[in-house]
Amino acid sequence: MRSPLHHIETVMGVVAAGTMPVLDGRAETLIHRSWFRCFNDYGLDPRSTHRTQIESPVSLRERRARREPYLQVARSGMEQLYRHVAELDYTLLLADADGVTVDAIGRPSSDSPLAAGLVLGANWSELVAGTNGIGTCLAERRTLTCHREDHYYTGNLGLSCTATPLFDPHGELMGVLDVSAVTSPEARESQHLARHLTSLYGRMIEDASFMQHFGDRHILRLSQGSALVDVHAELMLAFDNDGLIVGANTGARRRLQLVESAGLAAGLVGNSLTAIFRNRLGDIWKFARGQQGSDLSVFDTWNGQRYHAAIVVPRTLATVGTARTPVTITQTIVHSDGDTLQTLAGDDARMRQLLDQSRRLASKPVNLLIQGETGTGKEVLAKAIHESSQRADKPFVAVNCAAIPESLIESELFGYMPGTFTGARSRGMTGLIARSSGGTLFLDEIGDMPLHLQTRLLRVLSEHEVLPLGAERPLAIDLHVIAASHRDLRQLVESGAFREDLYYRLCGATLRLSPLRERQDKAYLIERLLREEAASLDVQLQIEAEVLDRLVCYDWPGNIRQLRQVLRFMLSIADERGVRLEHLPEEIGVPVTPVVAPIGLSAPLSAPVTAAMKAEAILPQEGQRLLDALRRNRWNISYVARDLDLCRATIYRRMRRYGIVPPTHLH
Ligand SMILES: Nc1ncnc2c1ncn2[C@@H]1O[C@H](COP(=O)(O)OP(=O)(O)OP(=O)(O)O)[C@@H](O)[C@H]1O
């Protein structure tokens, strides 16, 4: 293999002869590849002097503000790493995805001119600085050492830089952790330890940021060595109440590949844990609730690789009880303090009447239909009714009919016998209808159920038995249905999109939830949600009276879901002086004044948020557009991404931002 030095000589020779031909041939190492890029694509002349480009303080401040939570996590990791390398005269740099350094620790003791670039705000992208640790690591997306003569510009030849890429909790490249020295031994091997430590701390920073980001989710931690799984999990998967994967750390993305099968989303996110592991979801939940001993092994579906597992429960749950306390998932969503139904409304005559009616109907053998705009709390009400009923100790099974792909809805609802399908689903499955037996089946967005399944559902409702796919004999079931839709089911019946006989079966009584703008108890709801959100974010903040007035006067097109998001947002960005008008998102009526923090390594790391971020963070029309697209595409994230011309990670990020949750199937 040719050495990079050889490559430099080749290029320099050609350049010295006064020609600039296109370098050809296959790049043999990543350093060669970088040289090709710098020479051919960017037209950089390695003989010219590289002058360090430093960002202006304003632009650097904005860069840092955009990455504030991540900077805090990275800073702790860097401080720990620095303790290992301080005596070796290394400087630690943290660069963002553009290659600009946004944090730095240590300064070379020598006053070599090389030290000029190892500072805050320096631009180390390949385009600006040629082949170097940070820029080349960003381009290659892997850990590397750019040792002395590997550097493109002669002015940087003495540097030795080891860099590792940092991916955000959605798998997008967010920056680079770099360890640089201005003096180092000739031999590249001298950087082995630096490389190992940089990579180790890079993963620790990513994982800490992952845990922080998905703190309100269950996180499955996996390791091939059981003793280490609690302290060092190589793989982490965040999952929601339906067992759907919502996040995967770098280790999991690298190690877990998916079995190709119809109905599985590409990549880990969006798939069920049961698509990845042979274990039953119920066993994983039992383990999470401490009902299944202290050890769990999971086995991947393709070659049976065994992993030791630990589960971290969501922060909100952890405050209710420990992982070993049996807490049902339902309890995480409906905040019950006695009578759950009672807490859903304050002093609003229509809502109080609706809740009284709900309480009276709760244990009666009538199916209920809940109508209301999106985000008005249809699912919350359905759960509260279930909890107030005599069926409370039996399962509450929620199915979002708009969310399950049409090809899967039949098998999900009715179940199937072993051998009906090949592959991961060969073991058979009890359908959601049968699982709800004795409890409540909540059919959300019932208006989106395909007609042929409406017919099957009607049969189940009239005969009280269900026939799984491939089964010869039906199973008897004790079925109670609460259905919901934001669309007017009567109109769907009139247009022929919904079966009239099913409509009458379902609506033993119709409960109509008021939109938030029409409710007289907004102040009560705001106060209740504020308390819940403050507890879940672990903050105690005062809120200005004028802010409350604005919240009460706003008309909330996204209803209670939007209210919750706005409150969470304001509590997240407010400082210790409390929530003030400037923390309100733009559409609630106040022009946003950018809140910026002073820059510098010792600058306070709390809450600097730019106007652009605020405007982007809360935008109900955008949220509504997204929700419409999700429904239109039956919650297939890949289709939605194509529909809206966005990447899948952005869809997931926006779903989280607007509190849009994928379908609930079963807990
Ligand atoms: N009465 C309430 N008290 C507190 N939070 C509520 C209440 N009603 C709804 N929420 C919150 O609003 C959000 C949306 O609730 P939910 O999913 O029940 O609405 P939905 O009407 O079923 O929405 P969609 O039509 O989009 O499915 C959730 O975050 C929920 O916690």
The ligand as a MOL file (V3000), in Angstrom:
LIG
                    3D

  0  0  0     0  0            999 V3000
M  V30 BEGIN CTAB
M  V30 COUNTS 31 33 0 0 0
M  V30 BEGIN ATOM
M  V30 1 N -58.1460 15.9760 29.8190 0
M  V30 2 C -56.8440 15.9210 29.5950 0
M  V30 3 N -55.9750 16.1890 30.5820 0
M  V30 4 C -54.6570 16.1730 30.3540 0
M  V30 5 N -54.0960 15.8880 29.1680 0
M  V30 6 C -54.9070 15.6020 28.1640 0
M  V30 7 C -56.3170 15.5930 28.3120 0
M  V30 8 N -56.8730 15.2850 27.1310 0
M  V30 9 C -55.8420 15.1100 26.2620 0
M  V30 10 N -54.6730 15.3080 26.8890 0
M  V30 11 C -53.3380 15.2320 26.2790 0
M  V30 12 O -53.4670 15.6360 24.9140 0
M  V30 13 C -52.7430 14.7890 24.0520 0
M  V30 14 C -53.6750 14.1710 23.0220 0
M  V30 15 O -54.6150 13.3230 23.6560 0
M  V30 16 P -55.3320 12.1210 22.8730 0
M  V30 17 O -54.3250 11.2940 22.1500 0
M  V30 18 O -56.2230 11.4300 23.8440 0
M  V30 19 O -56.1570 12.9640 21.8070 0
M  V30 20 P -57.0350 12.4050 20.5960 0
M  V30 21 O -58.2530 13.2360 20.5300 0
M  V30 22 O -57.2280 10.9110 20.7550 0
M  V30 23 O -56.0790 12.7410 19.3770 0
M  V30 24 P -56.1090 12.1000 17.8820 0
M  V30 25 O -57.4430 12.4170 17.2800 0
M  V30 26 O -55.0160 12.8330 17.1870 0
M  V30 27 O -55.8540 10.6320 18.0410 0
M  V30 28 C -52.0250 13.8000 24.9460 0
M  V30 29 O -50.7430 14.3050 25.1950 0
M  V30 30 C -52.8310 13.8140 26.2200 0
M  V30 31 O -52.0200 13.5180 27.3240 0
M  V30 END ATOM
M  V30 BEGIN BOND
M  V30 1 1 1 2
M  V30 2 1 2 3
M  V30 3 2 2 7
M  V30 4 2 3 4
M  V30 5 1 4 5
M  V30 6 2 5 6
M  V30 7 1 6 7
M  V30 8 1 6 10
M  V30 9 1 7 8
M  V30 10 2 8 9
M  V30 11 1 9 10
M  V30 12 1 10 11
M  V30 13 1 11 12
M  V30 14 1 11 30
M  V30 15 1 12 13
M  V30 16 1 13 14
M  V30 17 1 13 28
M  V30 18 1 14 15
M  V30 19 1 15 16
M  V30 20 2 16 17
M  V30 21 1 16 18
M  V30 22 1 16 19
M  V30 23 1 19 20
M  V30 24 2 20 21
M  V30 25 1 20 22
M  V30 26 1 20 23
M  V30 27 1 23 24
M  V30 28 2 24 25
M  V30 29 1 24 26
M  V30 30 1 24 27
M  V30 31 1 28 29
M  V30 32 1 28 30
M  V30 33 1 30 31
M  V30 END BOND
M  V30 END CTAB
M  END
